[in-house]
Amino acid sequence: MHVSLVENPCDEKDMVIGVTGSFGSGKTTVARMFAKLGAYYIDADRVYHSLLRHDSAMRKKIIKHFGETVTMSAGKIDTKKLAKIVFSDRAKLDLLNRLTHPAIKNKIKDMIRAEKTRDIVLEAPLLIESRFYREADIVIVIEGREKEDALMRTRMQMPLNKKLAFADFIIDNSGTREKTFSQVREIWKKRGE
């Protein structure tokens, strides 16, 4: 557990709790538990998918670099085709991240600034890799059982043992839901200390 909290550049807001971990480790479960305790929940993947639908500039960049083969009707991005391409080639994944992360980060920063009444829980698989952990007051890394189909995506992410070095708190999600929720409640109580 690293103790010093990062100074946060998003002014006039409550605390930002960043939740990350390997693919399939239980990030969503943990983030929803914080939301149940009162946090405003931001899902970085959901922001990405929303931008794919509504941000034509981002869509055009993706099509320019990955070709028409990643599109469906009406110029929409076929996320399954795109995922198949990028999760089998590190250079292509890095390219996609460079094309999309600036817009995703800006949108999340706007959402954080807009939420003035509650602490925020941000679920982001690439919280550390994208350096967005610097926007969080607390970084939580989830350790949990990975699903078999998650292994390919997990290999493309930073190894869990390296992510743990950035953690203020580590949640072990390999036990029961109650044990996980107990750890979440403990962190929620300590967050202002």
C-alpha positions as CSV (number, residue, x, y, z in Angstrom):
1,M,0.0,0.0,0.0
2,H,1.4,3.3,-0.9
3,V,0.3,6.1,1.4
4,S,0.9,9.4,-0.3
5,L,-2.2,10.7,-2.2
6,V,-1.6,12.3,-5.5
7,E,-2.5,16.0,-5.8
8,N,-5.5,16.3,-8.0
9,P,-5.7,18.8,-10.8
10,C,-9.6,18.6,-11.1
11,D,-10.6,21.6,-9.0
12,E,-13.8,22.1,-7.0
13,K,-14.7,18.4,-6.6
14,D,-15.0,15.7,-4.0
15,M,-12.6,12.8,-3.8
16,V,-11.9,10.7,-6.9
17,I,-11.4,7.0,-6.2
18,G,-9.7,5.2,-9.1
19,V,-10.5,1.5,-9.5
20,T,-8.4,-0.7,-11.8
21,G,-7.1,-4.2,-12.1
22,S,-6.7,-7.0,-14.7
23,F,-9.4,-7.8,-17.2
24,G,-12.1,-9.9,-15.4
25,S,-10.8,-9.2,-11.9
26,G,-14.0,-7.6,-10.6
27,K,-13.5,-3.9,-11.2
28,T,-17.1,-3.3,-12.1
29,T,-18.3,-5.2,-9.0
30,V,-16.1,-3.1,-6.7
31,A,-17.0,0.2,-8.4
32,R,-20.7,-0.6,-8.1
33,M,-20.2,-1.3,-4.4
34,F,-18.7,2.2,-4.0
35,A,-21.7,3.6,-5.9
36,K,-24.0,1.7,-3.5
37,L,-22.3,3.5,-0.6
38,G,-23.0,6.9,-2.3
39,A,-20.2,7.5,-4.8
40,Y,-20.9,8.9,-8.3
41,Y,-19.9,6.1,-10.7
42,I,-17.9,6.8,-13.9
43,D,-17.1,3.8,-16.1
44,A,-14.2,4.7,-18.5
45,D,-15.3,1.9,-20.9
46,R,-18.8,3.3,-21.1
47,V,-17.4,6.7,-21.8
48,Y,-15.3,5.2,-24.6
49,H,-18.3,3.5,-26.2
50,S,-20.4,6.6,-25.9
51,L,-17.7,8.6,-27.6
52,L,-17.5,6.0,-30.4
53,R,-21.2,6.7,-31.1
54,H,-21.2,10.5,-30.6
55,D,-17.7,11.8,-31.4
56,S,-17.4,11.8,-35.2
57,A,-13.9,13.2,-35.1
58,M,-12.7,10.2,-33.0
59,R,-14.6,7.8,-35.3
60,K,-13.0,9.3,-38.4
61,K,-9.5,8.9,-36.8
62,I,-10.1,5.2,-36.1
63,I,-11.5,4.5,-39.6
64,K,-8.6,6.4,-41.1
65,H,-6.0,4.2,-39.3
66,F,-7.9,0.9,-39.1
67,G,-9.8,1.0,-42.4
68,E,-13.5,0.6,-43.3
69,T,-13.4,-3.1,-42.2
70,V,-14.0,-1.9,-38.6
71,T,-17.3,-0.2,-39.5
72,M,-20.9,-1.3,-39.7
73,S,-23.8,0.4,-41.2
74,A,-24.0,4.2,-41.1
75,G,-20.3,4.5,-40.3
76,K,-20.6,3.0,-36.8
77,I,-17.6,1.3,-35.4
78,D,-17.9,-2.5,-35.0
79,T,-16.2,-2.8,-31.6
80,K,-15.9,-6.6,-31.8
81,K,-13.9,-6.4,-35.0
82,L,-11.8,-3.5,-33.6
83,A,-11.1,-5.5,-30.4
84,K,-10.1,-8.6,-32.4
85,I,-7.5,-6.5,-34.3
86,V,-6.0,-4.6,-31.4
87,F,-5.9,-7.4,-28.8
88,S,-3.8,-9.5,-31.1
89,D,-1.3,-6.7,-31.9
90,R,0.3,-4.5,-29.3
91,A,1.3,-1.8,-31.8
92,K,-2.3,-1.5,-33.0
93,L,-3.6,-1.4,-29.4
94,D,-1.1,1.4,-28.6
95,L,-2.3,3.3,-31.7
96,L,-5.9,2.9,-30.7
97,N,-5.1,4.2,-27.2
98,R,-3.3,7.2,-28.7
99,L,-6.3,8.0,-30.9
100,T,-8.9,7.7,-28.2
101,H,-7.4,8.5,-24.8
102,P,-7.3,12.3,-25.2
103,A,-11.0,12.5,-25.8
104,I,-11.8,9.9,-23.1
105,K,-9.7,11.8,-20.5
106,N,-11.3,15.1,-21.4
107,K,-14.8,13.7,-21.1
108,I,-14.1,12.1,-17.8
109,K,-12.5,15.3,-16.5
110,D,-15.7,17.2,-17.5
111,M,-17.8,14.6,-15.7
112,I,-15.6,14.9,-12.6
113,R,-15.8,18.7,-12.6
114,A,-19.6,18.6,-13.1
115,E,-20.2,16.4,-10.0
116,K,-20.0,18.7,-7.1
117,T,-21.9,16.9,-4.3
118,R,-20.5,13.4,-4.1
119,D,-17.2,11.5,-4.1
120,I,-16.5,9.8,-7.4
121,V,-15.5,6.3,-8.2
122,L,-13.8,5.9,-11.6
123,E,-13.5,2.4,-13.0
124,A,-10.8,2.4,-15.6
125,P,-8.9,-0.7,-16.9
126,L,-6.0,1.4,-18.1
127,L,-6.0,3.9,-15.2
128,I,-2.3,3.4,-14.6
129,E,-1.2,2.8,-18.2
130,S,-2.9,6.0,-19.4
131,R,-1.4,7.9,-16.5
132,F,-5.0,9.0,-15.5
133,Y,-4.2,7.7,-12.0
134,R,-2.8,11.1,-11.4
135,E,-6.3,12.5,-11.4
136,A,-7.3,10.2,-8.6
137,D,-7.0,10.9,-4.9
138,I,-7.0,7.1,-4.1
139,V,-5.9,4.3,-6.4
140,I,-7.4,0.9,-5.7
141,V,-6.1,-2.2,-7.5
142,I,-8.4,-5.3,-7.6
143,E,-6.9,-8.8,-7.3
144,G,-9.3,-11.5,-8.4
145,R,-9.7,-14.6,-10.4
146,E,-9.4,-13.9,-14.1
147,K,-11.8,-15.6,-16.5
148,E,-10.3,-17.9,-19.2
149,D,-11.5,-15.6,-22.0
150,A,-9.8,-12.7,-20.4
151,L,-6.3,-14.0,-20.7
152,M,-5.7,-12.5,-24.2
153,R,-6.7,-9.0,-23.1
154,T,-4.8,-9.3,-19.8
155,R,-1.6,-10.1,-21.7
156,M,-1.9,-6.7,-23.4
157,Q,-2.2,-4.8,-20.1
158,M,0.4,-3.9,-17.6
159,P,1.1,-6.9,-15.4
160,L,-0.9,-6.9,-12.1
161,N,2.2,-7.0,-10.0
162,K,3.3,-3.6,-11.6
163,K,-0.1,-2.1,-11.0
164,L,0.1,-3.0,-7.4
165,A,3.0,-0.6,-6.9
166,F,0.6,2.3,-7.7
167,A,-2.1,1.2,-5.2
168,D,-3.1,3.1,-2.2
169,F,-5.4,0.1,-1.4
170,I,-5.6,-3.5,-2.7
171,I,-8.9,-5.3,-2.7
172,D,-8.8,-9.1,-2.8
173,N,-11.8,-10.1,-4.9
174,S,-11.1,-13.9,-4.9
175,G,-13.5,-14.7,-2.0
176,T,-17.2,-14.1,-1.4
177,R,-19.1,-11.0,-2.4
178,E,-19.5,-10.2,1.3
179,K,-15.8,-10.3,1.9
180,T,-15.2,-7.9,-1.1
181,F,-17.9,-5.5,0.1
182,S,-16.4,-5.5,3.6
183,Q,-13.1,-4.3,2.1
184,V,-14.9,-1.7,0.1
185,R,-16.7,-0.4,3.2
186,E,-13.4,-0.2,5.1
187,I,-11.8,2.0,2.4
188,W,-15.0,4.1,2.1
189,K,-14.7,4.9,5.9
190,K,-11.0,5.7,5.6
191,R,-11.2,7.8,2.4
192,G,-11.2,11.1,4.2
193,E,-8.5,10.4,6.7
